Amino acid sequence: VQLQASGGGSVQAGGSLRLSCAASGIIGSPDRTGWYRQAPGKQRELVAEITRIGTTNYADAVKGRFTISRDIAKKTVLLQMNSLKPEDNGAYYCNIIYLSRGYWGQGTQVTVSS
């Protein structure tokens, strides 16, 4: 199982980015896919998640600004991030739960300047 994360970059506050997490080596959909972020000196935290049946959950800090979605055929989960704030800075990681095991992708950096 491999996860390929992409889409990070640098934007000004108020801007938008879309992150993508593409899974390979799996059959069907993961039980759950989550996006996490980790700012320097802080613990990794859950940003958003989507389950196999499409149920979504968001951290309070991103509700109304971020949207997680999926393309089942492409085995890809997207994180649309709008109205970005400097506090959204960090490395973003995707994680899947597949057949009761967790897998992490490499991080993609998001930098928001004020």
Steps between C-alpha positions, in 0.01 A plus 500: 500500500632841406357849539610790283416842636526814291366849463674695771651839438521859611207738497398823662239507771156465350627284219420141409684174446385152415682198634479159342571158648516213253508144628649204319527137593148481644184329380188708531482794739681546832291475814594857572723773359619792705704811449721606787728796543801570713634845569858547623527411867145370517336162495341359190128569500204377302366753250232305316397143434265305277381147550430224253133593493572868452450632851720803562642661811695823543707666766320802640777727377432417136123454490344708230834555325628153412317228309608139473376293209595191309522355153435132558600391151836676530549393864568864577390724785509875460516774760379835369630774727346844466541820698838384620647657810858517629401254772438242227874485438662161529579170341187317391488122503239257374424182685283206412360211698493197273429147615546620859848640436606862483717645226653846467596696195789740483428854610420788274582847626243778525625852564257785552641851528319787661 
